[in-house]
């Protein structure tokens, strides 16, 4: 989680005490102003430089431990006794308390009371940059203009996450009692994705809810959607209200959150690869660097030997996945080897291209909130840098079924299409929709009688006059849904003893269903809560 999230869990009095610890008096600020001030101030390079100068030996030791030895990971209180280093257990715990008082470390508790400490993800990244910025200064930018990145498998994790959320929004994805999703839904989601699952084969990340035999790229996206809170698991997978805000979010902010969550899920077995992973996010955008040089310079900082095997592992576990996500570009040069650069995020656009042949070309940068609306009345034919959608009679009827009117659809196209909507398109769309809603359904029940004589008797019964509203044939009567229990009692009084089971469409359908095998597993886990306590210093220190 980002620093903002942790600060929002703290009371105004705790926030003020954190500020006072840094010599800041913020008595006149409202709670939201306190949060915003501390979020921006604590992460500034100038603030970090001052803080490190004012830290005690214990604080620096603990800070180094969180940066170098357990980067961006939780440290459990029960592990304090296993700490080995230049300071004692008591001094180490004192350092933790001091950093908690300064808003650098935060306390998390599980439901059964287990306590852990963590540094917010973006604050960790700022401190990580402070400790390793000199390595970036050593890196030589490759000033060659005729370098072209490999465009064979261009990924875009923001686009793929949008596809997952759209599918779950428009399709019902049921969850079984075992917490599984049917394989057909996983296959359909996988077909929508641009992300190459082969690039994620060796990507080490924490799987908290998904089974190991599920497609790698679908698993990563579902884990992200759950972690961010965009989907929830009930009887079906549902998209939460938080997703509305997500679709409205500016692309740069959205990418920051995604990067934050991907970093929190990264789970390498060697701490050195954590530092390679985090270091790549420090690279300035759109500048080429040698990947091998980066790995060698980091290894030199950690005083550890490095060979081709280490570089190949970093390539498989880190570089290829980040390239697949669309955050890093790479190319192979015969002389310079593997060159990489961090990709700059593209700005959101609000233009589409409605063609006279019913095709609609939609850039990936088109607003996701608007594209979600468009997906309700179009069919996606090809997902690419320029997505191709098509209008069809079925898609228009789908849009009408989703609550849009034909005028809503035409107005949307007129508003956002750079190409004027042809008259024949409007006429055709209107014609496709003309018969929509001319037939409606009433939610009633059918009373089935064993003989025509029983049905005839019930139709003449004064006590049932207002309940029976029609008939299908001489032995099937149409009755209202209301007051069902009371009407059962009336039938009992008349000497009839009907079966109480209601044969719904679902019950009738389930009699012939064959259960699918190889389900996609989802597992729940208990969340941590942020502790809202400003720690006191022990008297003994």
C-alpha positions as CSV (number, residue, x, y, z in Angstrom):
1,X,0.0,0.0,0.0
2,X,1.0,3.6,-0.6
3,X,1.8,6.1,2.1
4,X,-1.5,7.9,1.6
5,X,-3.4,4.7,2.5
6,X,-1.5,4.3,5.8
7,X,-1.9,7.9,6.8
8,X,-5.6,7.8,6.2
9,X,-6.0,5.1,8.8
10,X,-4.4,7.3,11.5
11,X,-6.3,9.8,13.7
12,X,-5.7,13.5,13.6
13,X,-3.9,13.4,16.9
14,X,-1.5,10.7,15.7
15,X,-0.8,12.6,12.5
16,X,0.0,15.7,14.5
17,X,2.4,13.8,16.7
18,X,4.2,12.4,13.7
19,X,4.6,16.0,12.3
20,X,5.8,17.2,15.8
21,X,8.4,14.5,15.7
22,X,9.9,16.3,12.7
23,X,9.6,19.7,14.4
24,X,6.4,20.6,12.4
25,X,3.4,22.3,14.2
26,X,0.3,21.6,12.2
27,X,-2.4,22.5,14.7
28,X,-4.4,24.6,12.3
29,X,-4.8,21.9,9.6
30,X,-7.9,19.8,9.0
31,X,-7.5,16.0,9.0
32,X,-7.4,15.8,5.2
33,X,-4.9,18.6,5.0
34,X,-2.7,16.8,7.6
35,X,-2.8,13.6,5.5
36,X,-2.0,15.5,2.2
37,X,0.8,17.5,3.8
38,X,2.6,14.5,5.4
39,X,2.1,12.3,2.2
40,X,4.0,14.9,0.1
41,X,6.5,16.1,2.7
42,X,7.7,12.6,3.9
43,X,8.5,11.5,0.4
44,X,10.5,14.5,-0.7
45,X,14.3,13.9,-1.4
46,X,15.1,17.0,0.6
47,X,13.1,15.7,3.6
48,X,14.9,12.3,3.4
49,X,18.3,14.0,3.3
50,X,17.5,15.9,6.5
51,X,16.0,12.9,8.2
52,X,19.0,10.6,7.6
53,X,21.3,13.3,9.1
54,X,19.2,13.5,12.3
55,X,18.8,9.7,12.8
56,X,20.4,7.8,15.6
57,X,22.6,4.8,15.1
58,X,19.6,2.5,16.0
59,X,17.3,4.2,13.5
60,X,19.9,3.9,10.7
61,X,20.5,0.3,11.5
62,X,16.8,-0.5,11.3
63,X,16.3,1.6,8.2
64,X,19.2,-0.2,6.4
65,X,17.7,-3.5,7.4
66,X,14.3,-2.6,5.8
67,X,16.0,-1.3,2.7
68,X,18.8,-3.8,2.0
69,X,17.7,-7.1,3.7
70,X,13.9,-7.1,3.5
71,X,13.1,-4.6,0.7
72,X,9.4,-3.7,0.6
73,X,8.5,-6.6,2.9
74,X,6.8,-7.0,6.3
75,X,8.9,-7.7,9.4
76,X,7.1,-9.7,12.1
77,X,7.5,-8.8,15.7
78,X,8.1,-12.5,16.6
79,X,11.3,-12.4,14.5
80,X,13.0,-9.8,16.7
81,X,14.9,-12.4,18.6
82,X,16.5,-13.7,15.4
83,X,18.0,-10.3,14.5
84,X,21.8,-10.5,14.3
85,X,24.0,-7.4,13.5
86,X,25.9,-4.6,15.1
87,X,23.1,-3.7,17.7
88,X,21.2,-5.6,20.3
89,X,17.6,-6.7,20.2
90,X,16.6,-3.9,22.5
91,X,18.4,-1.3,20.4
92,X,16.8,-2.7,17.2
93,X,13.3,-2.5,18.8
94,X,14.0,1.1,19.9
95,X,15.0,1.9,16.3
96,X,11.7,0.5,15.1
97,X,9.8,2.7,17.6
98,X,11.6,5.8,16.5
99,X,10.9,5.2,12.9
100,X,7.2,4.5,13.7
101,X,7.0,7.8,15.5
102,X,8.4,9.6,12.4
103,X,5.9,8.0,9.9
104,X,8.6,5.9,8.2
105,X,7.4,2.5,9.5
106,X,3.8,1.5,10.3
107,X,2.4,-1.2,12.4
108,X,0.0,-3.9,11.0
109,X,-2.0,-6.4,13.0
110,X,-3.8,-9.5,12.0
111,X,-7.2,-10.5,13.4
112,X,-5.6,-12.8,16.0
113,X,-3.2,-10.2,17.2
114,X,0.1,-10.9,15.3
115,X,2.0,-7.7,14.8
116,X,4.3,-6.7,11.9
117,X,6.0,-3.6,10.7
118,X,6.3,-2.3,7.1
119,X,7.4,0.7,5.1
120,X,4.8,2.1,2.6
121,X,5.6,1.1,-0.9
122,X,6.2,4.5,-2.4
123,X,8.1,5.7,0.7
124,X,10.3,2.6,0.4
125,X,10.9,3.5,-3.3
126,X,12.0,7.0,-2.3
127,X,14.4,5.7,0.3
128,X,15.6,3.0,-2.1
129,X,16.4,5.8,-4.6
130,X,18.3,7.7,-1.9
131,X,20.5,4.8,-1.1
132,X,21.1,3.7,-4.8
133,X,21.0,7.0,-6.7
134,X,24.8,7.0,-7.1
135,X,24.6,3.8,-9.1
136,X,22.3,5.4,-11.6
137,X,24.8,8.3,-11.9
138,X,27.4,5.7,-13.0
139,X,25.1,4.4,-15.8
140,X,26.0,5.6,-19.2
141,X,23.1,6.6,-21.4
142,X,23.3,4.9,-24.8
143,X,23.1,7.9,-27.2
144,X,22.3,6.0,-30.4
145,X,19.3,7.1,-32.4
146,X,18.8,4.1,-34.6
147,X,17.7,1.7,-31.8
148,X,14.2,0.2,-32.2
149,X,12.5,-1.8,-29.5
150,X,11.2,-5.3,-30.1
151,X,7.5,-4.8,-31.1
152,X,6.7,-8.5,-31.6
153,X,4.8,-8.8,-28.3
154,X,3.8,-5.4,-27.1
155,X,2.1,-5.7,-23.7
156,X,-0.1,-3.3,-21.8
157,X,-1.2,-4.4,-18.4
158,X,-3.5,-1.4,-18.0
159,X,-5.3,-2.5,-21.2
160,X,-5.5,-6.1,-20.1
161,X,-6.8,-5.3,-16.6
162,X,-9.5,-3.2,-18.3
163,X,-10.4,-6.3,-20.4
164,X,-10.7,-8.4,-17.3
165,X,-12.9,-5.9,-15.5
166,X,-15.1,-5.4,-18.6
167,X,-15.6,-9.2,-19.0
168,X,-16.6,-9.6,-15.3
169,X,-18.9,-6.6,-15.6
170,X,-20.8,-7.8,-18.7
171,X,-20.7,-11.6,-18.1
172,X,-21.9,-13.5,-15.1
173,X,-18.9,-15.4,-13.7
174,X,-20.3,-17.8,-11.0
175,X,-18.2,-19.0,-8.0
176,X,-18.8,-22.6,-6.8
177,X,-18.9,-23.5,-3.1
178,X,-15.3,-24.6,-3.4
179,X,-14.3,-21.1,-4.6
180,X,-13.7,-22.0,-8.2
181,X,-14.4,-20.4,-11.6
182,X,-15.4,-22.6,-14.5
183,X,-12.6,-23.2,-17.0
184,X,-14.6,-21.7,-19.9
185,X,-14.5,-18.3,-18.3
186,X,-10.8,-18.4,-17.7
187,X,-10.3,-19.4,-21.4
188,X,-12.5,-16.5,-22.5
189,X,-10.5,-14.1,-20.4
190,X,-7.2,-15.4,-21.6
191,X,-8.3,-14.9,-25.2
192,X,-8.9,-11.2,-24.5
193,X,-5.4,-10.5,-23.2
194,X,-2.5,-9.1,-25.1
195,X,-0.1,-10.1,-22.3
196,X,2.2,-13.0,-23.4
197,X,1.9,-15.6,-20.6
198,X,5.3,-17.1,-21.7
199,X,7.0,-13.9,-20.5
200,X,5.6,-14.5,-17.0
201,X,6.7,-18.1,-16.8
202,X,9.5,-17.3,-14.3
203,X,7.9,-14.2,-12.8
204,X,8.0,-14.7,-9.0
205,X,4.9,-13.3,-7.4
206,X,2.8,-14.0,-4.3
207,X,-0.3,-16.1,-5.2
208,X,-2.8,-15.6,-2.4
209,X,-6.0,-16.6,-4.1
210,X,-5.3,-18.5,-7.4
211,X,-4.3,-22.1,-8.1
212,X,-0.8,-22.9,-9.5
213,X,-2.2,-24.6,-12.6
214,X,-4.1,-21.6,-13.9
215,X,-2.9,-19.5,-16.8
216,X,-0.1,-17.3,-15.6
217,X,-1.2,-14.0,-17.2
218,X,-4.9,-14.5,-16.0
219,X,-3.6,-15.3,-12.5
220,X,-1.5,-12.1,-12.3
221,X,-4.4,-9.9,-13.4
222,X,-6.9,-11.5,-11.1
223,X,-4.4,-11.2,-8.1
224,X,-4.0,-7.5,-9.0
225,X,-7.7,-6.9,-9.3
226,X,-8.4,-8.5,-5.9
227,X,-5.4,-6.8,-4.3
228,X,-6.5,-3.3,-5.5
229,X,-10.1,-4.1,-4.5
230,X,-11.6,-3.9,-8.0
231,X,-13.3,-7.3,-7.8
232,X,-14.8,-9.3,-5.0
233,X,-15.8,-12.9,-4.6
234,X,-19.4,-13.7,-3.5
235,X,-21.6,-16.2,-5.3
236,X,-20.3,-14.7,-8.5
237,X,-17.2,-12.5,-9.3
238,X,-18.4,-8.9,-9.0
239,X,-16.8,-5.6,-10.0
240,X,-16.8,-3.3,-7.0
241,X,-17.8,0.4,-6.9
242,X,-14.1,1.1,-6.5
243,X,-13.8,0.2,-10.2
244,X,-15.8,3.2,-11.2
245,X,-13.2,5.5,-9.7
246,X,-10.5,3.3,-11.2
247,X,-11.8,3.8,-14.7
248,X,-12.1,7.6,-14.2
249,X,-8.5,7.8,-12.8
250,X,-5.9,9.6,-14.9
251,X,-3.5,7.1,-16.7
252,X,-0.4,8.3,-14.8
253,X,-2.1,7.8,-11.4
254,X,-3.5,4.5,-12.5
255,X,0.0,3.3,-13.6
256,X,1.5,4.4,-10.3
257,X,-1.0,2.3,-8.4
258,X,-0.5,-0.7,-10.7
259,X,3.3,-0.5,-10.3
260,X,2.9,-0.2,-6.6
261,X,0.8,-3.4,-6.4
262,X,3.0,-5.3,-8.8
263,X,6.0,-4.5,-6.6
264,X,4.2,-5.6,-3.5
265,X,3.4,-9.0,-5.2
266,X,7.0,-9.5,-6.4
267,X,8.4,-12.5,-4.4
268,X,12.0,-13.4,-5.4
269,X,14.0,-16.0,-3.5
270,X,17.2,-13.9,-3.5
271,X,17.1,-10.4,-2.1
272,X,19.6,-9.2,-4.7
273,X,16.9,-9.6,-7.4
274,X,14.5,-7.4,-5.4
275,X,17.0,-4.6,-5.8
276,X,17.4,-5.1,-9.5
277,X,13.6,-5.1,-9.8
278,X,13.2,-1.9,-7.8
279,X,16.1,-0.2,-9.5
280,X,14.6,-0.4,-13.0
281,X,11.8,1.9,-11.8
282,X,14.3,4.5,-11.0
283,X,15.5,4.8,-14.7
284,X,14.6,8.0,-16.4
285,X,12.0,7.5,-19.1
286,X,12.9,7.1,-22.8
287,X,16.6,6.8,-22.2
288,X,18.5,3.6,-23.2
289,X,20.8,1.8,-20.8
290,X,22.7,-1.4,-20.8
291,X,20.9,-4.1,-18.7
292,X,24.1,-6.0,-18.1
293,X,25.9,-2.8,-16.7
294,X,23.0,-2.2,-14.3
295,X,23.2,-5.7,-12.9
296,X,27.0,-5.5,-12.6
297,X,26.9,-2.1,-10.9
298,X,24.3,-3.3,-8.4
299,X,26.3,-6.5,-7.7
300,X,29.4,-4.3,-7.1
301,X,27.4,-2.2,-4.5
302,X,26.5,-5.5,-2.7
303,X,30.0,-6.8,-3.0
304,X,28.8,-10.1,-4.6
305,X,30.1,-11.9,-7.6
306,X,28.0,-11.9,-10.8
307,X,28.1,-14.1,-13.9
308,X,26.0,-14.8,-17.0
309,X,23.7,-17.1,-15.1
310,X,22.7,-14.2,-12.7
311,X,22.0,-11.9,-15.7
312,X,20.0,-14.6,-17.4
313,X,17.9,-15.1,-14.3
314,X,17.3,-11.4,-13.9
315,X,16.2,-11.3,-17.5
316,X,13.7,-14.2,-17.0
317,X,12.3,-13.1,-13.6
318,X,12.3,-9.4,-14.0
319,X,13.0,-7.9,-17.4
320,X,10.7,-10.0,-19.6
321,X,7.7,-9.7,-17.3
322,X,8.2,-5.9,-17.1
323,X,8.4,-5.7,-20.8
324,X,5.3,-7.8,-21.0
325,X,3.5,-5.4,-18.8
326,X,4.4,-2.6,-21.1
327,X,6.6,-0.7,-18.6
328,X,10.0,-1.5,-20.0
329,X,11.2,-1.6,-23.7
330,X,14.2,-3.7,-24.7
331,X,16.2,-4.4,-27.8
332,X,19.3,-6.5,-28.5
333,X,22.3,-4.8,-30.1
334,X,25.1,-6.9,-31.6
335,X,27.7,-4.7,-30.0
336,X,26.1,-3.3,-26.9
337,X,24.0,-6.3,-25.9
338,X,20.6,-6.0,-24.2
339,X,19.5,-2.4,-24.0
340,X,16.5,-1.2,-22.0
341,X,14.5,1.9,-21.3
342,X,11.5,2.8,-19.1
343,X,8.4,3.6,-21.1
344,X,6.7,6.9,-20.6
345,X,2.9,6.7,-19.9
346,X,0.7,8.0,-22.7
347,X,-2.0,10.7,-22.1
348,X,-5.7,9.8,-22.2
349,X,-7.6,10.6,-25.4
350,X,-11.2,11.1,-26.2
351,X,-11.5,10.4,-29.9
352,X,-12.6,7.3,-31.9
353,X,-13.0,6.6,-35.6
354,X,-16.5,5.3,-36.6
355,X,-16.2,3.9,-40.2
356,X,-19.0,3.7,-42.8
357,X,-18.6,-0.1,-42.7
358,X,-19.8,-0.3,-39.1
359,X,-16.2,-0.7,-37.8
360,X,-15.0,1.5,-34.9
361,X,-11.3,2.1,-34.4
362,X,-10.5,2.9,-30.8
363,X,-7.0,3.9,-29.6
364,X,-5.7,2.1,-26.4
365,X,-5.4,5.6,-24.9
366,X,-9.2,6.2,-25.2
367,X,-10.8,6.9,-21.8
368,X,-11.5,3.6,-20.0
369,X,-14.7,4.9,-18.5
370,X,-16.0,5.8,-22.0
371,X,-14.7,2.6,-23.5
372,X,-16.6,0.6,-20.8
373,X,-19.8,2.3,-22.0
374,X,-18.9,1.6,-25.6
375,X,-18.3,-2.1,-24.9
376,X,-22.0,-2.4,-23.9
377,X,-23.2,-1.9,-27.5
378,X,-20.2,-3.1,-29.7
379,X,-18.3,-6.3,-30.4
380,X,-14.6,-6.3,-29.9
381,X,-13.0,-7.9,-33.0
382,X,-9.3,-7.2,-32.5
383,X,-7.3,-5.9,-29.6
384,X,-4.2,-3.9,-30.6
385,X,-2.6,-0.5,-30.4
386,X,-5.7,0.6,-32.3
387,X,-8.6,-1.7,-31.1
388,X,-11.2,-2.6,-33.6
389,X,-14.8,-2.9,-32.6
390,X,-17.9,-3.6,-34.8
391,X,-21.5,-2.5,-34.6
392,X,-24.0,-5.3,-35.3
393,X,-27.7,-5.9,-34.7
394,X,-26.8,-8.2,-31.8
395,X,-24.5,-5.7,-30.2
396,X,-27.1,-2.9,-30.5
397,X,-29.7,-5.1,-28.8
398,X,-27.2,-5.9,-26.1
399,X,-26.8,-2.2,-25.5
400,X,-30.5,-1.7,-25.3
401,X,-30.7,-4.6,-22.9
402,X,-28.0,-2.9,-20.8
403,X,-30.3,0.2,-20.3
404,X,-29.2,2.4,-23.2
405,X,-31.6,3.9,-25.8
406,X,-30.8,4.0,-29.5
407,X,-30.5,7.7,-29.2
408,X,-27.9,7.3,-26.4
409,X,-25.8,5.1,-28.7
410,X,-26.0,7.4,-31.7
411,X,-25.3,10.5,-29.5
412,X,-22.2,8.7,-28.1
413,X,-20.9,8.0,-31.6
414,X,-21.6,11.5,-32.8
415,X,-19.8,13.0,-29.7
416,X,-16.6,11.1,-29.8
417,X,-16.1,10.0,-33.4
418,X,-13.6,12.1,-35.5
419,X,-15.4,10.9,-38.6
420,X,-19.0,12.1,-38.9
421,X,-21.6,9.4,-38.6
422,X,-23.0,8.5,-42.0
423,X,-26.8,8.8,-42.4
424,X,-27.1,5.2,-43.5
425,X,-25.5,4.1,-40.2
426,X,-28.0,6.0,-38.2
427,X,-30.9,4.6,-40.2
428,X,-29.6,1.1,-39.9
429,X,-29.1,1.3,-36.1
430,X,-32.5,2.8,-35.7
431,X,-34.0,0.0,-37.8
432,X,-32.2,-2.7,-35.7
433,X,-33.7,-1.3,-32.6
434,X,-37.3,-0.6,-33.8
435,X,-38.7,-3.9,-32.5
436,X,-36.9,-3.8,-29.1
437,X,-39.3,-3.7,-26.2
438,X,-42.5,-4.4,-28.3
439,X,-42.9,-7.5,-26.3
440,X,-42.5,-7.6,-22.5
441,X,-42.6,-10.3,-19.8
442,X,-44.6,-10.5,-16.6
443,X,-43.1,-12.2,-13.6
444,X,-45.9,-14.7,-12.7
445,X,-46.2,-18.3,-11.8
446,X,-47.9,-21.3,-13.5
447,X,-50.2,-23.5,-11.5
448,X,-50.2,-27.0,-13.0
449,X,-53.3,-29.1,-12.3
450,X,-53.5,-32.9,-12.6
451,X,-56.8,-32.8,-14.4
452,X,-58.9,-30.2,-16.3
453,X,-61.7,-30.7,-13.8
454,X,-59.5,-29.4,-10.9
455,X,-58.5,-26.3,-13.0
456,X,-62.1,-25.6,-13.8
457,X,-63.1,-25.8,-10.1
458,X,-60.3,-23.5,-9.1
459,X,-61.3,-20.9,-11.7
460,X,-64.8,-20.8,-10.3
461,X,-63.7,-20.5,-6.6
462,X,-64.4,-16.9,-5.2
463,X,-61.5,-17.1,-2.8
464,X,-59.0,-17.5,-5.7
465,X,-60.7,-15.0,-8.1
466,X,-58.0,-12.2,-7.6
467,X,-55.1,-14.7,-7.7
468,X,-55.8,-16.5,-11.0
469,X,-55.2,-14.0,-13.8
470,X,-55.2,-16.2,-16.9
471,X,-54.7,-19.6,-18.4
472,X,-52.3,-21.3,-20.8
473,X,-54.6,-24.2,-21.5
474,X,-57.3,-26.1,-19.7
475,X,-55.0,-27.5,-17.0
476,X,-52.3,-24.8,-16.7
477,X,-53.4,-21.6,-14.9
478,X,-51.5,-18.3,-14.6
479,X,-51.3,-17.0,-11.0
480,X,-49.8,-14.0,-9.2
481,X,-46.5,-14.4,-7.3
482,X,-47.8,-12.3,-4.3
483,X,-49.2,-13.9,-1.1
484,X,-48.0,-17.4,-2.1
485,X,-48.1,-18.8,1.5
486,X,-51.6,-17.4,2.0
487,X,-52.9,-19.0,-1.2
488,X,-51.4,-22.3,-0.2
489,X,-53.5,-22.2,2.9
490,X,-56.6,-21.5,0.8
491,X,-55.9,-24.5,-1.3
492,X,-55.5,-26.7,1.8
493,X,-58.9,-25.4,3.1
494,X,-60.4,-26.4,-0.3
495,X,-59.1,-29.9,0.1
496,X,-56.1,-29.7,-2.2
497,X,-52.6,-30.5,-1.0
498,X,-50.1,-29.1,-3.6
499,X,-46.4,-29.8,-3.7
500,X,-44.7,-26.8,-2.2
501,X,-41.5,-26.9,-4.3
502,X,-41.3,-24.2,-6.9
503,X,-39.7,-25.4,-10.2
504,X,-37.6,-22.5,-11.2
505,X,-35.8,-22.2,-14.6
506,X,-32.5,-22.8,-12.7
507,X,-33.7,-26.0,-11.1
508,X,-35.0,-27.4,-14.3
509,X,-31.7,-26.5,-16.1
510,X,-29.5,-28.0,-13.3
511,X,-31.1,-31.5,-13.7
512,X,-29.1,-32.0,-16.9
513,X,-25.9,-30.1,-16.1
514,X,-22.6,-32.0,-16.2
515,X,-20.1,-30.4,-13.8
516,X,-16.9,-29.2,-15.4
517,X,-13.5,-30.4,-14.2
518,X,-10.2,-28.6,-13.7
519,X,-11.7,-25.6,-11.9
520,X,-9.8,-22.4,-11.4
521,X,-9.1,-22.1,-7.7
522,X,-9.6,-18.9,-5.6
523,X,-8.5,-18.7,-2.0
524,X,-9.4,-16.1,0.6
525,X,-6.9,-14.6,3.1
526,X,-7.2,-12.4,6.1
527,X,-6.4,-8.8,5.7
528,X,-4.1,-6.8,8.0
529,X,-5.3,-3.6,9.7
530,X,-3.2,-0.5,10.2
531,X,-2.7,0.2,13.9
532,X,-3.6,3.8,14.9
533,X,-1.2,4.1,17.9
534,X,1.6,6.7,18.3
535,X,4.2,4.6,20.1
536,X,5.8,5.8,23.3
537,X,9.5,5.4,24.0
538,X,10.5,2.9,26.6
539,X,11.7,4.3,29.9
540,X,14.8,2.2,29.9
541,X,16.2,3.9,26.8
